C-alpha cells in the first residue's frame, strides 16, 4: 500500500505552477500551421489546453493513489487532443512526472507504460506515425517520470529525517521529565518524611504536656519547611536556566545546520521567570528571522548578565539596504517594553539586534 502523503502543490506555488511555462510548446504546431487552421480548430486547441490545465490542477493537489483518476483524465484529454494538434507531445511528460512523484515504483512504472501506449496510440491514430511526434513525447515522458520518482524519494527522505528528529526530541523530553521527577522526589521526599516524623513527635510531646520539647519539634518542622522551600526554588531556577540553555544550544545548532558560521557565548547565572521566558521567545524569533530572511554567512549570539541586567546581542554580516518591522520585530519590541527593557536595531554594518532587560525579581 502506498503511504506517500504529500502533494506537488503542498506549500510550493512556483514548484507546482512554474513548469507550465514549458507547455507553450503545445501551441507551436498551431502557430506554424496557422494559415491551414480554421477558427473552430484554434478554439478546439485552446479549449483542450484549458481543460488539461484544469485537470492538472486537480492532479497536483492529490496525494498518493488518489491521483490515479486524474492521471487517466489527463491522458484521455491528450489522446483526444492529438486529433487537433500534435502539440500534445509537449504535455505527456506532465502526466509521467505526476505519476512518478505520487505513486509507488511498481504502480508508477505500470502507469508510465500505459502512458507510452497512449502516446503510440495517439501517434498511430492522428499523426500517421510521425517520428517527430513520438520522439519528443517519449523522451520527455521518460525523463520527467524519472525526475518525479527521484523527487518523491528525496521528499520521503526529508520527511523521515523530520520524524526521526521529532522522535528524538520526544524521547529527550520524556527523559527530562523523568529527571525532574527524580530531582523533585529527592528534594521534597526526604524533607517531607522528616517533617512528618517531627510533627508526630511534637504531637506526642503535646499529649504528654511536655510543652518545651513540643515547641522544639515544631520549630524544627518550621525550619525544615523553610529549607525545603529554598531547595525547591533553587531546583526550579536551575531547571529554567537549563531550559534556556537548551533552547540556546538548539538554536545555535540550527544556524550551523543552515551553513552559517556561529560565534555563540552564553553566561547566565540566575534569571527571574518572566525574564527567562521573554529571552527564550526573543532569541527564537531573532534566529528564525536570520534563517528566513538573511543572506549572512556569520552570526554572533551573545547572552550574558552584568550589573543586574541581562544582555542579548545578535549580529550578522548580511547586507540590508533597509528593513521593515514585521510582526516578529514588533513582538520583540513589545516584550522588551513590558519588562521596561531596551531594544536597539542597527543595519549599518550587517544586522545588529541588542536587547537589555533588568535582571530583577
C-alpha positions in Angstrom: 0.0 0.0 0.0 1.3 3.4 -1.0 1.8 5.7 2.1 3.2 8.8 0.3 1.1 11.5 1.9 2.1 14.8 0.3 1.2 16.6 -2.9 3.3 18.5 -5.5 1.4 21.7 -4.7 1.8 21.4 -0.9 3.3 24.8 0.1 5.1 25.3 -3.2 3.2 27.5 -5.5 6.0 28.0 -8.1 7.1 24.4 -7.9 3.5 23.4 -8.9 2.7 26.0 -11.5 6.1 27.3 -12.7 6.7 24.3 -15.0 3.6 25.1 -17.0 5.7 27.7 -18.8 7.1 24.8 -21.0 3.5 24.0 -22.1 3.9 26.9 -24.5 5.4 24.3 -26.9 1.9 22.8 -27.2 0.9 25.8 -29.3 4.0 25.6 -31.6 2.2 23.4 -34.3 -0.8 25.7 -34.1 1.4 28.8 -34.7 3.4 27.3 -37.5 0.3 25.9 -39.3 -1.9 28.9 -38.6 -2.7 29.5 -42.2 -4.2 26.0 -42.5 -6.4 26.1 -39.4 -10.0 27.4 -39.2 -11.2 29.5 -36.3 -13.0 26.5 -34.8 -9.8 24.5 -34.9 -8.0 27.2 -32.9 -10.9 27.2 -30.4 -10.6 23.5 -30.0 -6.9 23.7 -29.4 -7.2 26.4 -26.8 -10.2 24.7 -25.1 -8.3 21.4 -24.8 -5.3 23.2 -23.3 -7.6 24.9 -20.7 -9.2 21.5 -19.9 -5.7 20.0 -19.5 -4.7 22.8 -17.0 -7.9 22.2 -15.0 -7.2 18.5 -14.7 -3.6 19.2 -14.0 -4.7 21.5 -11.1 -6.6 18.6 -9.5 -3.7 16.2 -10.0 -1.0 18.3 -8.4 -3.2 18.7 -5.3 -3.8 14.9 -5.0 -1.9 12.7 -2.7 -0.8 9.1 -3.3 -3.1 6.8 -5.1 -5.9 9.4 -5.2 -4.1 10.9 -8.3 -4.7 7.9 -10.5 -8.2 9.0 -11.7 -6.7 12.4 -12.6 -3.8 10.8 -14.5 -6.3 8.8 -16.5 -8.3 12.1 -17.2 -5.1 13.9 -18.3 -4.0 11.1 -20.6 -7.5 10.9 -22.2 -7.5 14.7 -22.8 -4.1 14.4 -24.6 -5.2 11.4 -26.6 -8.3 13.2 -27.9 -6.3 16.5 -28.2 -3.8 14.9 -30.6 -6.6 14.8 -33.2 -6.5 18.6 -33.3 -2.8 19.2 -32.7 0.5 17.3 -32.5 1.5 19.8 -29.8 0.2 17.4 -27.2 3.7 15.8 -27.4 4.8 18.6 -25.0 2.2 17.7 -22.4 2.6 13.9 -21.9 5.6 14.4 -19.7 3.5 16.2 -17.1 1.4 13.0 -16.7 4.6 11.0 -16.3 6.1 13.4 -13.7 3.0 13.3 -11.5 2.8 9.5 -11.7 6.5 9.3 -10.7 6.0 11.7 -7.8 2.8 10.3 -6.3 2.8 6.6 -6.9 4.9 3.7 -5.6 7.6 2.4 -8.0 5.5 -0.6 -9.1 2.4 1.5 -9.8 4.2 4.4 -11.4 6.1 2.1 -13.7 2.9 0.5 -14.8 1.4 4.0 -15.2 4.2 5.2 -17.4 4.0 2.0 -19.6 0.3 2.8 -20.1 1.2 6.4 -20.9 3.7 5.2 -23.6 1.0 3.1 -25.1 -1.3 6.1 -25.2 1.4 8.1 -26.9 1.8 5.4 -29.6 -2.0 5.1 -30.0 -2.2 8.9 -30.4 0.5 8.9 -33.0 -0.9 6.0 -34.8 -4.4 7.4 -35.0 -3.8 11.1 -35.6 -0.2 11.8 -36.8 0.4 8.9 -39.3 3.1 7.6 -37.1 5.1 10.8 -37.3 8.5 10.2 -35.7 8.7 13.9 -34.8 5.7 13.3 -32.5 6.9 10.1 -30.9 10.5 11.0 -30.1 9.9 14.2 -28.0 6.8 12.8 -26.3 8.6 9.6 -25.3 11.9 11.1 -24.3 10.2 13.9 -22.2 7.9 11.4 -20.5 10.6 9.0 -19.5 12.9 11.9 -18.3 10.2 13.6 -16.2 9.0 10.2 -14.9 12.5 9.5 -13.6 12.7 13.1 -12.1 9.3 12.6 -10.4 10.4 9.3 -8.9 13.7 10.8 -7.6 11.9 13.8 -6.2 9.5 11.6 -4.3 12.4 9.7 -2.8 14.0 12.9 -1.8 10.8 14.2 -0.2 10.3 10.9 1.6 13.8 11.0 3.0 13.3 14.6 4.3 10.0 13.5 5.9 11.7 10.6 7.6 14.5 12.8 8.9 12.0 15.2 10.4 10.1 12.4 12.0 13.3 11.0 13.4 14.2 14.4 14.8 10.8 14.7 16.4 11.0 11.2 17.9 14.5 12.1 19.4 13.1 15.3 20.8 10.1 13.5 22.3 12.4 10.9 23.9 14.6 13.7 25.2 11.5 15.4 26.7 10.4 12.2 28.4 13.9 11.7 29.8 13.9 15.2 31.1 10.5 14.8 32.7 11.7 11.7 34.5 14.9 13.5 35.6 12.7 16.4 37.0 10.5 13.9 38.8 13.6 12.2 40.4 15.1 15.5 41.4 11.9 16.8 43.0 11.4 13.4 44.7 14.9 13.6 46.2 14.5 17.3 47.2 11.0 17.0 48.7 10.8 13.4 49.7 13.4 13.5 52.4 12.2 16.7 53.9 8.5 15.6 54.0 9.5 12.4 55.7 11.4 14.3 58.3 8.6 16.9 58.8 6.1 14.1 59.2 8.2 12.4 61.9 8.9 15.7 63.7 5.2 16.6 63.6 4.2 13.2 65.1 6.8 13.6 67.8 5.5 17.1 68.6 2.0 15.7 68.9 3.3 13.1 71.4 5.0 15.7 73.5 1.8 17.8 73.5 -0.1 14.7 74.6 2.4 14.3 77.4 2.1 18.0 78.2 5.8 18.5 77.5 5.5 21.9 76.0 9.2 22.7 75.9 10.1 19.7 73.7 6.9 20.1 71.7 7.8 23.7 70.8 11.3 22.5 69.9 10.0 19.9 67.5 7.5 22.5 66.0 10.4 24.9 65.4 12.3 22.1 63.7 9.3 21.5 61.4 9.2 25.2 60.5 12.9 25.2 59.8 12.7 22.1 57.7 9.8 23.6 55.7 11.8 26.8 55.0 14.8 24.7 54.0 12.7 22.6 51.7 11.1 25.7 50.1 14.5 27.1 49.4 15.8 23.9 47.8 12.7 23.7 45.6 13.1 27.3 44.5 16.8 26.5 43.6 15.7 23.4 41.7 13.1 25.2 39.7 15.5 28.1 39.0 18.1 25.6 37.8 15.5 23.9 35.6 14.6 27.2 33.9 18.2 28.0 33.2 18.7 24.6 31.8 15.7 25.1 29.5 17.0 28.4 28.3 20.5 27.0 27.8 18.9 24.0 25.9 17.0 26.4 23.7 20.1 28.5 23.1 22.1 25.4 22.1 19.4 24.1 19.9 19.0 27.4 18.0 22.8 27.7 17.6 22.8 24.2 16.1 20.0 25.1 13.7 22.0 28.1 12.5 25.1 25.9 12.0 23.0 23.4 10.0 21.9 26.3 7.8 25.6 26.6 6.8 26.3 29.7 8.9 29.5 30.2 11.0 28.2 30.8 14.5 30.0 32.5 17.4 28.0 31.7 20.5 28.5 33.0 24.0 26.3 32.0 27.0 26.9 33.2 30.5 23.8 33.2 32.6 23.7 32.6 36.4 20.2 33.4 37.6 17.1 34.9 35.9 13.5 35.7 37.0 10.9 33.5 35.4 9.4 36.3 33.3 12.8 37.4 32.0 13.8 33.9 31.2 10.7 33.2 29.2 10.9 36.5 27.4 14.5 35.9 26.4 13.6 32.5 25.1 10.9 34.0 22.9 13.1 36.8 21.7 16.0 34.5 20.9 13.8 32.1 19.0 12.2 34.9 16.9 15.5 36.6 16.1 17.2 33.3 15.0 14.1 32.4 12.9 14.4 35.8 11.1 18.0 35.2 10.3 17.4 31.8 8.9 14.4 33.0 6.8 15.5 36.4 5.6 19.2 37.0 6.0 21.9 36.3 3.4 24.6 36.3 6.1 27.4 33.8 6.4 28.4 34.5 10.0 26.3 35.1 13.1 27.3 36.2 16.7 24.9 35.4 19.5 26.0 36.6 23.0 23.7 36.2 26.0 25.1 37.2 29.4 24.3 39.0 32.7 26.1 42.0 34.1 25.4 44.7 36.8 21.8 43.4 37.5 21.0 43.4 33.8 20.8 40.7 31.1 22.1 41.4 27.6 21.4 39.7 24.3 23.4 40.8 21.3 22.8 39.2 17.9 24.8 40.4 14.9 25.3 39.0 11.4 27.2 40.1 8.2 24.2 40.2 5.9 23.5 43.1 3.6 20.5 45.3 4.3 19.6 48.4 2.3 16.6 48.8 4.5 14.3 46.8 6.8 10.7 47.0 7.9 9.4 45.9 11.3 7.3 42.9 10.8 5.2 41.1 13.4 8.3 39.4 14.7 10.3 42.5 15.4 7.2 44.3 16.7 6.6 41.4 19.1 10.2 41.6 20.3 9.8 45.3 20.9 6.6 44.9 22.8 8.1 42.2 25.1 11.1 44.5 25.9 8.7 47.3 26.8 6.7 45.1 29.1 9.8 44.4 31.2 11.0 48.0 30.9 13.9 46.9 28.7 15.5 48.4 25.7 15.7 47.2 22.1 18.2 48.5 19.6 18.4 47.6 15.9 21.1 48.7 13.5 21.7 47.8 9.8 24.7 50.0 9.1 27.1 47.0 9.0 25.1 43.9 8.7 22.1 43.3 11.0 22.5 44.0 14.8 19.9 43.4 17.5 20.6 44.3 21.1 18.3 43.7 24.0 18.8 44.9 27.6 16.5 43.7 30.3 16.5 44.2 34.1 17.6 41.1 35.9 15.3 41.7 38.9 12.6 39.6 40.5 
